[in-house]
Amino acid sequence: MIGSPSDASRCVLIVDDNPIYRRGLRCMLRRAPGITHVEECNSAADVESLVWRLQPSVVLLDRRLLHTDSLHLLVRIRAASPAARIFLLSSEDDPDMRREAFAAGADGYITKDIPDDVLLSLVAG
Amino acid sequence: MFLRRLFHFTAVLLLVWGAIILLRTSQHIGRTYGGFIVIHDLSMEPPFYVGYFPWRTIRSSPFFLQAFDHLLSIHGAPPERYPAIYAAARPGDPIEYRVERNGKTLTIVEPAHIFSADIFFIIFGMHYLLLLIVLLTGYVLSRPPCPPYRRVLSLFSLLPAIAMIHSLWAMDSFDGPPTTSSYWFGLLSAPVPGLGGAMVLHSLLLYLWPRSTLLRRAWVAALLYVPPLVLGALIRVVIELGPQGRVAFVALLQTIFIYGTLCLGATPLLALYRYPLLRRSQPTVVQKGARAMLIALGVLLVALVVFWWVPFMLSGGPLIPYEILIAMGITYPLGLIYAIFHSNLLSQAERKAQEAEALRRTREQMLHHIADRIHDRVLPELQGARMLIEALPLANSEAMQQERLMAVTTLQGLVREMRAILDTTKPINWSQHSLTEVFAWLVQRMQALHPHVPVHLAVDHGKVDPSPQVKEAIYHVALAALNNALTHAQAHTIWLRLRSERNGIWLEVEDDGVGFDLASIDSFASDRRHMGLESMRFHAAEVGGDLTIESHLGKGTLVRLHVFNEFESGTTYSI
């Protein structure tokens, strides 16, 4: 789960507690051009240390992590890696949640049923 | 608490007062009660009406005693027997007498009605019984837990009780000095039938629209109570006209009765209309409402005959206005009691509303639970599984490639289906979002799921503030209609229109799809595939809306919903 710091500038970190979705997303991102490294994390406890270590360019953070306030976690990730682009992942397409995400400092709000090409273009920046 | 104490205090006071009057009346059983006499002054043309006089006045007036003495002397009765003749005067004894006084000729042209105290004791007894029933009804209505409209209604029941006590008081003390309360008795009693009906209707309105503004409440109260009060005041005026005003008196009396009966009849009609859960179809409302009105009218008529016509016919002689007012004071509470008990429709409405609210909460909790499960597990895992399959190394076999593609397509379809379910079950905080905002979001979602079918949204802003319940109902009807159009209609274009007018909110969902045969769909109403139609009808009925669905094979479908405005919030803003 711990990746190499040398890949940091082209690294994507997925933070999601659903293993199948996390695994599927990782597989999809790995095949994408321009992304050299994809890391997974399933709990909030490991996120900060991972971010410090990897300094990922993109963080895909689940909006509804178990026992965790994702927005609070987002602020902590932002503090640990100011340059990272942080996207909130959610199954819900809710305008209120979008507003909250942007207010907390997210760079984007992505629904989990978004088409792959749209997701990749967002991650590529 | 204050209203309840006020009711209890007043009720006890009235009961004690009524009991004292009843006891006093019982002392006169077997004796002549009194009489009324009409005098015309023939020195003036046309003849001038002087007034009605109760027996106590006649007996205390030397002038009238002189007149009666003269009458008796004409009939040959010796003077020493006059007191005995007065005491033995029978009901309906005709008395006609002309006398010269101060240069004027006074003629007694109508019989003096002599009443026995017995019949008045019976009437007083029934009166007191009705008083007990009315106050008991008010007490039952005021028992906690009771909503505000019941507290008001319990206080309303005091008015006929006060009128009854007042009428007892006015009829009492015939051996004492003439009471001056008969004038106020007339004023107080005349509007009671109309006021009673208006009270019941008003209490229902307070219940149906508990959050109406003070100004609107005052306006509605004025509209309801002014007509009977004006008619009652007019009755008092025509009473002063005496026999000349009898036609006008009867017409006014009938008008007040009809007004009260219409109000009583409107009560169940309104309850049925406002709470569609009490009915199953529109004709039932009319039938039940008409039946309620007929029953109210029948009860009033029976009460009139039993408590008014029979006793006074037995007492002999035609009726005079005070007698009719007395009878009204006795009769009307019956109608009011009927109306109050008949208004158990209100209780039914309350119960149905509570059941509907409990059902709604349960449904909402279930939907939350389902939505959470879909959000947390189903949708991400379907999406994850699809991405995993797509990430698998390409197979050499064409057949395997086809199967892989089929699996991916199926999973993509399932994800879309889950998204549609989430949109359908999504709870919306209607106090924070307008219909316009939610409809824009809904159209955006639908377009994302079905990009090949354009959905045109047209919202006409108005100054209406629908309640959250109305907003939710409109939203669900629109959602079901859109889902039907996008899923089954094979439509090329869909139009979603929402406009607000003075008489309510109109929703239209129209498509140019294949249409359907509404009759054949209705014949399979229990089929779960037609839950969209059932859902639309259910949500429309929940807010008393009118839903029409027009569809013809090959000519598209038009779903139209009209929800009347509610008299609710004082603030207004757009939909």
Interface residues (C-beta under 8 A of the other chain):
Chain A: D16 N18 I20 Y21 R22 R23 G24 L25 C27 M28 R30 R31 R64 S90 S91 E92 D93 D94 P95 K112 D113 D116
Chain B: I374 H375 D376 R377 L379 P380 E381 Q383 G384 A385 R386 M387 L388 E390 A391 V415 R416 M418 R419 L422 K426 E437 W441 R445
